[in-house]
Amino acid sequence: MGATVTIHDDHALLDGGPGPMGATYGKLMMWFFILSDALTFSGFLAAYGFSRFKFIETWPIADEVFTHFPFLHGVDAPMYYVALMTFILIFSSVTMVLAVDAGHQLKKSKVAFYMFLTIIGGLIFLGSQAWEWKNFIKGEYGAVETKGGSILQFGKMDKEGHFERVALADFALVLPEEREQLTRNRGFWFMEESSLPSYSVNEVIEGFKTQKDLVILSEKIHDKEKVALSREESLKRINDAKYVVEGANLIRNEYGHKLFANFFFFITGFHGFHVFTGVIINVIIFFNVILGTYEKRRSYEMVEKVGLYWHFVDLVWVFVFTFFYLV
């Protein structure tokens, strides 16, 4: 009886060879990673949705938060720049598709060109997100927080009969009072506060009293607008002010409920980390394309695998954009 000898292709074993539906080991592992990461993002967005609808009456309105556009200071452009960011990221997904297609045709120069465009799109998106974070953290109008934790904004009626927000700088007085920032060496060992706001609570209160047309815009929302208090109610409510809030951080924010800022930083930051990682990987693959690594192998499967990751990152942003900004 003769012995049967099975000869294995070491390279095929390392790569996994053809697996289910013809997928290689590398592609299967990428799909497993994408599936697990998709579940992670789903959990974050679900938590955001539950929190938002639990505090639906005091949740900030996205159109009033994301109103900035580069080089157009003072122009009200709600959601325009976020929409542009989304378009750029989706367009980078198109260039990635073209790079993968060129790889199937073993066209090295086209793969490099479309990979370069994909990298540029990712960098523009990251820069735009950093700029958006800067404006979100810095704030534009300012507000005050009451002893009960409510955020009070200020506004006045415009010509169309709607209340528009008014910045603290437009009415706060400058009083001859000395303010000292609390640090560990000037207070209790466990107490320390962030940088002092531009105005004190007293300066905001006294300035508010001198402006007869100013009213308080409460946290509560009705018909997609902040509920404006009467002048009499506003004068009573302003006396409960405890902190002046400018911009947003993980403790409090001028836009409304503090959970909004927490979710914004965490979800968009986590997605931004994915985009940053994708750009780094794309750069590595791009240089390998330039060096002819995949041309020698006669296979551009690595481009296809990083393409799967990049498409996933783009798809996740579509969901983030929809649930966080639009809904």
Phi, psi and chi 1 to 4 in degrees:
 res  aa     phi    psi   chi1   chi2   chi3   chi4
   1 MET       -  127.4 -178.5 -179.4  -67.0      -
   2 GLY   -86.0  145.3      -      -      -      -
   3 ALA   -83.2  141.1      -      -      -      -
   4 THR   -94.9  125.1  -58.4      -      -      -
   5 VAL  -109.3  123.4  179.3      -      -      -
   6 THR  -100.5  123.0  -57.2      -      -      -
   7 ILE   -99.9  122.1  -59.4  175.2      -      -
   8 HIS   -97.7  143.3  -64.8  -76.6      -      -
   9 ASP   -86.5  107.8 -175.2  -11.7      -      -
  10 ASP   -56.8  -40.5  -67.4  -22.0      -      -
  11 HIS   -64.8  -39.8  178.0   73.2      -      -
  12 ALA   -66.2  -36.5      -      -      -      -
  13 LEU   -66.5  -41.0  -73.9  174.5      -      -
  14 LEU   -65.3  -38.7  -70.8  173.9      -      -
  15 ASP   -82.7  -14.8 -173.3   56.6      -      -
  16 GLY    98.8  -24.5      -      -      -      -
  17 GLY    67.2 -177.5      -      -      -      -
  18 PRO   -64.0  127.4  -20.3   32.2      -      -
  19 GLY  -111.4 -152.1      -      -      -      -
  20 PRO   -57.3  132.3  -24.2   33.3      -      -
  21 MET    58.1   27.2  -64.7 -179.7  -69.2      -
  22 GLY    79.0    5.9      -      -      -      -
  23 ALA   -79.6  140.3      -      -      -      -
  24 THR   -80.7  170.1   61.8      -      -      -
  25 TYR   -57.9  -43.4  175.6   81.3      -      -
  26 GLY   -61.1  -42.5      -      -      -      -
  27 LYS   -67.1  -41.2  -76.6 -174.4 -177.2  178.3
  28 LEU   -61.9  -42.5  -77.3  176.3      -      -
  29 MET   -65.5  -36.3  -68.6  -57.7  101.0      -
  30 MET   -65.3  -40.7  179.5   58.0   74.5      -
  31 TRP   -66.0  -38.4  -83.1  113.8      -      -
  32 PHE   -62.8  -42.2  -78.0  137.3      -      -
  33 PHE   -63.5  -44.9  168.6   76.7      -      -
  34 ILE   -61.1  -41.3  -71.5  174.3      -      -
  35 LEU   -62.9  -45.5  179.5   60.4      -      -
  36 SER   -66.0  -39.0   62.7      -      -      -
  37 ASP   -69.4  -34.5 -141.6   22.2      -      -
  38 ALA   -63.5  -38.6      -      -      -      -
  39 LEU   -65.6  -36.7  -66.9  174.6      -      -
  40 THR   -63.2  -49.3  -56.9      -      -      -
  41 PHE   -64.1  -35.3  -86.0  105.7      -      -
  42 SER   -62.0  -40.2  -62.3      -      -      -
  43 GLY   -63.1  -42.0      -      -      -      -
  44 PHE   -63.7  -45.9  -67.5  156.4      -      -
  45 LEU   -68.7  -33.8  -69.3  176.1      -      -
  46 ALA   -65.6  -43.1      -      -      -      -
  47 ALA   -61.9  -40.1      -      -      -      -
  48 TYR   -61.6  -44.5  168.8   79.7      -      -
  49 GLY   -63.0  -44.1      -      -      -      -
  50 PHE   -62.2  -43.5  -78.8  120.8      -      -
  51 SER   -66.4  -40.3  -61.3      -      -      -
  52 ARG   -63.8  -45.7  173.2  173.1  177.7  171.7
  53 PHE   -76.6  -18.6  -75.2  101.9      -      -
  54 LYS   -71.6  -35.7 -178.7  178.7 -179.2  179.7
  55 PHE  -115.6   40.8  -56.2  104.0      -      -
  56 ILE   -61.1  -30.7 -171.1   65.6      -      -
  57 GLU   -74.2  -19.2  -67.7 -175.7  -11.3      -
  58 THR  -122.3   11.6   58.8      -      -      -
  59 TRP   -77.2  134.4 -155.7 -104.3      -      -
  60 PRO   -59.9  150.3  -24.2   34.4      -      -
  61 ILE   -90.7  123.4  -56.8  171.8      -      -
  62 ALA   -59.2  -36.7      -      -      -      -
  63 ASP   -63.5  -22.3  -75.4  -10.6      -      -
  64 GLU   -94.1  -11.5  -65.3 -177.9   -2.6      -
  65 VAL   -97.1  -49.6  177.7      -      -      -
  66 PHE  -100.3   77.3  -52.0  103.8      -      -
  67 THR  -115.1    4.1   60.0      -      -      -
  68 HIS   -90.4  154.0  -58.1   84.4      -      -
  69 PHE  -143.8  133.9 -157.1   95.3      -      -
  70 PRO   -55.3  136.8  -24.3   33.6      -      -
  71 PHE    66.9   10.6  -49.7  111.8      -      -
  72 LEU  -125.1   60.3  -64.6  178.1      -      -
  73 HIS   -66.7  131.6 -178.0   69.9      -      -
  74 GLY    88.1   -7.8      -      -      -      -
  75 VAL   -90.2  127.8  176.6      -      -      -
  76 ASP   -80.5  107.4 -171.0   29.8      -      -
  77 ALA  -130.0   73.6      -      -      -      -
  78 PRO   -64.1  122.8   22.9  -32.3      -      -
  79 MET    70.4   -0.4  -53.8  -62.3  -67.6      -
  80 TYR   -63.9  -45.8  -71.2    2.5      -      -
  81 TYR   -72.1  -34.3 -165.3   59.2      -      -
  82 VAL   -63.9  -39.3 -179.3      -      -      -
  83 ALA   -64.2  -39.0      -      -      -      -
  84 LEU   -65.5  -41.9  178.1   60.7      -      -
  85 MET   -58.3  -43.7  -71.2  167.9   51.4      -
  86 THR   -63.0  -41.8  -56.0      -      -      -
  87 PHE   -62.4  -42.6  172.3   78.2      -      -
  88 ILE   -62.6  -42.8  -68.8  172.5      -      -
  89 LEU   -67.7  -40.1 -164.3   60.6      -      -
  90 ILE   -66.1  -38.6  -68.1  175.5      -      -
  91 PHE   -63.6  -35.6 -175.7   75.9      -      -
  92 SER   -65.8  -28.0   72.3      -      -      -
  93 SER   -69.5  -34.5 -162.9      -      -      -
  94 VAL   -65.2  -44.4  173.9      -      -      -
  95 THR   -64.7  -31.8   57.2      -      -      -
  96 MET   -67.2  -39.0  178.6   59.1   81.2      -
  97 VAL   -60.4  -42.0  169.3      -      -      -
  98 LEU   -65.8  -35.2  -64.5  174.0      -      -
  99 ALA   -66.0  -42.2      -      -      -      -
 100 VAL   -64.4  -42.2  172.2      -      -      -
 101 ASP   -63.4  -41.1 -177.8   64.8      -      -
 102 ALA   -65.0  -32.8      -      -      -      -
 103 GLY   -65.8  -38.4      -      -      -      -
 104 HIS   -61.8  -29.7  -70.5  158.7      -      -
 105 GLN   -92.3    4.4  -58.0  175.7   38.8      -
 106 LEU    56.3   42.7  -60.7  178.1      -      -
 107 LYS  -104.6   93.1  -64.9 -179.0  178.3  179.0
 108 LYS   -58.5  -46.7  172.2 -176.4  171.9 -177.8
 109 SER   -64.3  -39.1   58.6      -      -      -
 110 LYS   -69.6  -38.8  -77.0 -168.4  174.2 -178.4
 111 VAL   -59.6  -46.2  174.7      -      -      -
 112 ALA   -62.7  -42.0      -      -      -      -
 113 PHE   -63.3  -48.4  174.4   71.1      -      -
 114 TYR   -72.5  -31.6  -70.2  123.6      -      -
 115 MET   -64.6  -39.8  -74.6  -71.7  -66.4      -
 116 PHE   -61.7  -43.8  177.9   75.3      -      -
 117 LEU   -63.7  -37.8  -68.7 -178.3      -      -
 118 THR   -63.2  -42.5  -57.8      -      -      -
 119 ILE   -63.9  -43.0  -67.2  168.7      -      -
 120 ILE   -61.3  -43.5  -65.5  -61.0      -      -
 121 GLY   -60.6  -41.8      -      -      -      -
 122 GLY   -64.7  -39.9      -      -      -      -
 123 LEU   -66.6  -39.7  -69.9  174.7      -      -
 124 ILE   -62.9  -41.9  -67.3  174.5      -      -
 125 PHE   -62.9  -44.5  178.9   84.7      -      -
 126 LEU   -62.8  -42.6  -73.1  174.0      -      -
 127 GLY   -63.1  -39.5      -      -      -      -
 128 SER   -65.9  -39.0  -60.0      -      -      -
 129 GLN   -67.5  -38.1 -163.7  168.5   51.5      -
 130 ALA   -63.7  -40.6      -      -      -      -
 131 TRP   -64.8  -39.4 -177.8   85.2      -      -
 132 GLU   -65.7  -41.5 -173.7 -174.7   41.9      -
 133 TRP   -60.5  -42.8  -89.6   44.4      -      -
 134 LYS   -58.6  -46.8  177.7 -173.8   73.0   68.6
 135 ASN   -68.6  -35.6  -74.0  -74.4      -      -
 136 PHE   -66.5  -42.3 -174.9   77.6      -      -
 137 ILE   -70.3  -40.2  -66.3  171.8      -      -
 138 LYS   -72.0  -40.1 -179.5 -178.7  177.8 -177.7
 139 GLY    79.4  172.5      -      -      -      -
 140 GLU  -132.2  -39.4 -177.0  177.2    3.3      -
 141 TYR  -104.7  -41.8  -65.5   98.3      -      -
 142 GLY    87.3  161.6      -      -      -      -
 143 ALA  -159.4 -178.2      -      -      -      -
 144 VAL  -126.9  150.7  -65.5      -      -      -
 145 GLU  -109.6  135.2 -179.1  178.5  -39.1      -
 146 THR   -84.6  174.7   65.2      -      -      -
 147 LYS   -63.6  -26.3  -61.0  173.7 -177.2  177.3
 148 GLY   -87.6   -1.8      -      -      -      -
 149 GLY    94.7    5.3      -      -      -      -
 150 SER   -80.1  147.4  -61.7      -      -      -
 151 ILE  -100.1  123.7  -65.4  -65.4      -      -
 152 LEU  -110.7  121.9  -54.8 -179.6      -      -
 153 GLN  -101.7  169.7  -59.4  172.6  -11.4      -
 154 PHE  -124.1  143.9  -56.9   93.0      -      -
 155 GLY  -160.0  172.9      -      -      -      -
 156 LYS  -145.7  160.9   62.1 -179.4  178.5 -179.7
 157 MET   -77.8  134.7 -172.6  174.3  -67.2      -
 158 ASP   -90.7 -174.0   58.4   17.4      -      -
 159 LYS   -66.9  -24.1  -63.0  178.8 -179.3  178.9
 160 GLU   -90.3    1.5  -61.7  177.8   -4.9      -
 161 GLY    87.8   11.0      -      -      -      -
 162 HIS  -105.4  151.1  -61.2  -73.6      -      -
 163 PHE   -86.7  127.8  -75.3   94.5      -      -
 164 GLU  -112.3  149.3   60.5 -179.9    7.3      -
 165 ARG   -71.4  148.9  -72.3 -168.3   63.1 -178.0
 166 VAL  -122.8  133.7  176.4      -      -      -
 167 ALA   -75.7  151.8      -      -      -      -
 168 LEU   -58.8  -35.4  -61.0 -179.2      -      -
 169 ALA   -64.4  -18.3      -      -      -      -
 170 ASP   -83.8  -13.3  -66.3  -24.9      -      -
 171 PHE  -141.3  -18.0   67.6   88.5      -      -
 172 ALA   -65.2  138.7      -      -      -      -
 173 LEU   -88.7  160.4  -60.7  179.2      -      -
 174 VAL  -107.8  106.1  178.5      -      -      -
 175 LEU   -97.9  152.8  -59.1  177.6      -      -
 176 PRO   -77.5   67.0   28.6  -35.2      -      -
 177 GLU  -126.0  148.5   60.1 -179.6   14.2      -
 178 GLU  -100.1  129.4 -175.9  177.8  -10.0      -
 179 ARG  -115.6  137.9  -67.6 -174.0  -66.7  159.8
 180 GLU  -124.9  128.5 -174.4  176.5   31.8      -
 181 GLN   -74.5  133.5 -176.5  173.7  -16.1      -
 182 LEU   -80.1  123.6 -178.0   61.8      -      -
 183 THR  -127.4  174.1   57.9      -      -      -
 184 ARG   -63.6  -30.7  -68.1  178.2 -174.4  -91.2
 185 ASN   -89.1    1.6   60.8  -16.2      -      -
 186 ARG  -124.0   18.1  -66.2  178.0  179.0  173.3
 187 GLY  -164.1 -160.2      -      -      -      -
 188 PHE   -66.4  151.0  -64.9  106.8      -      -
 189 TRP   -60.4  -27.6   65.9  -89.3      -      -
 190 PHE   -97.1    4.4   55.3   86.8      -      -
 191 MET  -111.4  129.0  -66.0  179.8   64.1      -
 192 GLU  -158.1  136.7 -172.8  168.8    7.1      -
 193 GLU  -116.1  160.4   61.6 -177.9   -5.0      -
 194 SER   -74.1 -174.7   56.3      -      -      -
 195 SER   -59.1  146.7   58.3      -      -      -
 196 LEU   -65.7  141.5  -69.9  172.8      -      -
 197 PRO   -70.1  169.9   24.5  -33.2      -      -
 198 SER   -66.2  -28.2  -57.8      -      -      -
 199 TYR  -133.5  154.0  -55.0   96.1      -      -
 200 SER   -87.1  169.5   67.8      -      -      -
 201 VAL   -62.6  -41.6  173.0      -      -      -
 202 ASN   -63.3  -38.6  -71.8  -26.1      -      -
 203 GLU   -65.6  -36.3  -70.7  173.4  -26.8      -
 204 VAL   -70.3  -44.5  172.7      -      -      -
 205 ILE   -63.3  -46.8  -67.0  176.3      -      -
 206 GLU   -67.0  -38.0  -65.2  -56.7  -40.8      -
 207 GLY   -66.8  -37.8      -      -      -      -
 208 PHE   -63.2  -38.9  178.4   79.4      -      -
 209 LYS   -66.9  -27.6  -68.4  178.5  178.5  178.8
 210 THR   -81.0  -19.6   60.7      -      -      -
 211 GLN   -97.1  100.1  -58.2  -67.9  -37.6      -
 212 LYS   -68.2  -22.5  -55.3  -61.4 -177.8 -178.4
 213 ASP   -92.7    0.3   58.0  -18.7      -      -
 214 LEU   -85.7  142.2  -84.2 -176.9      -      -
 215 VAL  -135.2  169.3  -64.9      -      -      -
 216 ILE   -94.4  133.8  -75.6  177.7      -      -
 217 LEU   -98.6  113.0  -56.0  179.1      -      -
 218 SER   -75.7  173.7   68.2      -      -      -
 219 GLU   -69.8  -26.7  -77.7 -175.1  -48.3      -
 220 LYS   -68.7  144.2  -68.1 -170.7  175.8 -178.6
 221 ILE  -118.1  135.5  -61.1  172.3      -      -
 222 HIS  -136.2  124.6  176.6   70.2      -      -
 223 ASP    55.4   44.7 -164.1   20.9      -      -
 224 LYS    62.5   26.1  -65.6 -175.5  177.9 -178.6
 225 GLU  -137.9  147.3  -71.7 -172.0   -4.5      -
 226 LYS   -67.6  140.0  -67.6  -70.9 -178.0   67.8
 227 VAL   -75.7  123.2  175.2      -      -      -
 228 ALA   -93.0  130.8      -      -      -      -
 229 LEU   -82.4  159.8  -54.9 -179.2      -      -
 230 SER   -70.9  167.2   65.6      -      -      -
 231 ARG   -61.8  -40.0  177.7   64.3 -179.2  177.0
 232 GLU   -65.8  -44.6  -68.2   74.1   18.0      -
 233 GLU   -65.1  -36.0  -68.7  174.9  -37.3      -
 234 SER   -64.4  -41.6  -61.6      -      -      -
 235 LEU   -64.9  -32.8  -70.8  172.3      -      -
 236 LYS   -73.7  -40.7  -67.2  179.0 -179.0  178.5
 237 ARG   -71.8  -32.0 -163.5   72.8 -170.9  -81.0
 238 ILE   -65.0  -23.8 -167.7   65.3      -      -
 239 ASN   -71.2  -13.5  -68.6  -38.0      -      -
 240 ASP   -87.1   -0.8  -67.0  -28.7      -      -
 241 ALA   -62.7  137.3      -      -      -      -
 242 LYS  -123.7  -36.2 -173.2  177.0 -178.8 -179.7
 243 TYR  -129.7  147.9  -60.1  104.4      -      -
 244 VAL   -96.3  126.6  173.9      -      -      -
 245 VAL  -114.1  125.7 -175.8      -      -      -
 246 GLU  -125.4  117.8  -67.6  177.6  -44.0      -
 247 GLY    78.0 -151.3      -      -      -      -
 248 ALA  -143.6  147.9      -      -      -      -
 249 ASN  -149.7 -168.5   51.5   48.5      -      -
 250 LEU   -77.7   -7.4  -64.9  176.4      -      -
 251 ILE   -98.3  -48.2  -59.3  175.5      -      -
 252 ARG  -154.3  160.2   54.6  179.3   62.9   91.9
 253 ASN  -148.0  151.1   72.5   89.2      -      -
 254 GLU   -74.4   -9.8   69.1  170.8   57.4      -
 255 TYR   -86.3  -18.1  -49.8  103.7      -      -
 256 GLY   147.3 -136.4      -      -      -      -
 257 HIS   -59.6  135.0 -157.2  -74.6      -      -
 258 LYS   -66.6  -24.4   66.1  178.3 -178.9 -179.9
 259 LEU   -63.4  -27.0  -80.0  179.3      -      -
 260 PHE   -60.8  -45.7  177.5   82.0      -      -
 261 ALA   -67.8  -39.5      -      -      -      -
 262 ASN   -60.4  -46.3  -66.8  -12.4      -      -
 263 PHE   -67.9  -37.0  -83.0  113.1      -      -
 264 PHE   -61.5  -49.8  174.4   79.8      -      -
 265 PHE   -63.7  -41.9  -71.6  126.9      -      -
 266 PHE   -73.9  -49.4 -166.9   81.2      -      -
 267 ILE   -71.0  -50.0  -66.6  178.6      -      -
 268 THR   -68.6  -32.1   62.6      -      -      -
 269 GLY   -68.9  -40.5      -      -      -      -
 270 PHE   -65.1  -40.9 -168.2   60.1      -      -
 271 HIS   -67.6  -40.6  176.4  -93.4      -      -
 272 GLY   -60.9  -36.1      -      -      -      -
 273 PHE   -62.5  -38.7  173.3   74.4      -      -
 274 HIS   -64.6  -42.1  -81.2   69.4      -      -
 275 VAL   -64.3  -43.4  176.0      -      -      -
 276 PHE   -59.5  -44.9  175.2   76.0      -      -
 277 THR   -61.7  -41.9  -55.9      -      -      -
 278 GLY   -63.0  -38.3      -      -      -      -
 279 VAL   -64.4  -43.4  169.4      -      -      -
 280 ILE   -60.7  -45.5  -63.9  -60.8      -      -
 281 ILE   -64.2  -41.5  -63.9  173.6      -      -
 282 ASN   -62.6  -37.0  -77.4  -21.1      -      -
 283 VAL   -63.7  -43.3  169.3      -      -      -
 284 ILE   -61.7  -46.2  -64.5  172.8      -      -
 285 ILE   -65.1  -37.1  -59.7  -58.4      -      -
 286 PHE   -59.9  -45.8  170.6   75.4      -      -
 287 PHE   -69.0  -32.2  -79.8  110.6      -      -
 288 ASN   -65.7  -35.7  -82.1  -29.3      -      -
 289 VAL   -65.1  -45.3  171.5      -      -      -
 290 ILE   -60.4  -40.1  -65.0  -64.6      -      -
 291 LEU   -74.7  -10.1  -65.9  173.5      -      -
 292 GLY    82.8   19.6      -      -      -      -
 293 THR   -59.8  -47.0  -57.7      -      -      -
 294 TYR   -80.9  -22.8  -49.5  121.6      -      -
 295 GLU   -65.6  -39.1 -170.8   75.1   14.5      -
 296 LYS   -68.0  -34.9  -63.6  173.5 -176.1  176.1
 297 ARG   -76.4  -15.9  -63.5  179.2 -173.1  175.0
 298 ARG    60.8   33.2  -54.2  -62.7  -67.5  171.6
 299 SER  -154.6  129.4  172.9      -      -      -
 300 TYR  -109.1   36.9  -77.9   85.3      -      -
 301 GLU   -64.1  -31.0 -175.1  177.4  -46.5      -
 302 MET   -61.1  -36.8  -81.5  -59.8  -60.5      -
 303 VAL   -63.9  -39.3  176.4      -      -      -
 304 GLU   -66.7  -37.9 -170.8  172.4   -7.3      -
 305 LYS   -69.2  -43.2  -75.3 -172.9  -78.7 -169.5
 306 VAL   -70.1  -25.9  -61.7      -      -      -
 307 GLY   -64.4  -38.2      -      -      -      -
 308 LEU   -61.0  -43.7  -71.1  174.0      -      -
 309 TYR   -63.1  -43.4  176.3   79.7      -      -
 310 TRP   -65.7  -39.9 -166.8 -105.1      -      -
 311 HIS   -63.9  -37.4  -63.5  -37.0      -      -
 312 PHE   -63.1  -43.9  166.5   72.4      -      -
 313 VAL   -61.2  -41.0  168.2      -      -      -
 314 ASP   -65.9  -42.5  -68.4   -2.7      -      -
 315 LEU   -64.4  -40.4 -178.2   61.4      -      -
 316 VAL   -60.4  -41.1  167.2      -      -      -
 317 TRP   -63.8  -33.9  178.1 -106.2      -      -
 318 VAL   -60.2  -41.7  171.2      -      -      -
 319 PHE   -69.4  -42.0  -78.7   97.3      -      -
 320 VAL   -61.6  -46.2  172.6      -      -      -
 321 PHE   -60.3  -40.9  176.6   70.4      -      -
 322 THR   -69.2  -50.3  -59.0      -      -      -
 323 PHE   -81.4  -30.6  -69.8  103.8      -      -
 324 PHE   -90.2  -36.5 -152.5   96.8      -      -
 325 TYR  -104.2  -38.1  -65.0   90.8      -      -
 326 LEU   -93.7  -44.9  -64.8 -177.0      -      -
 327 VAL   -71.4      -  177.1      -      -      -
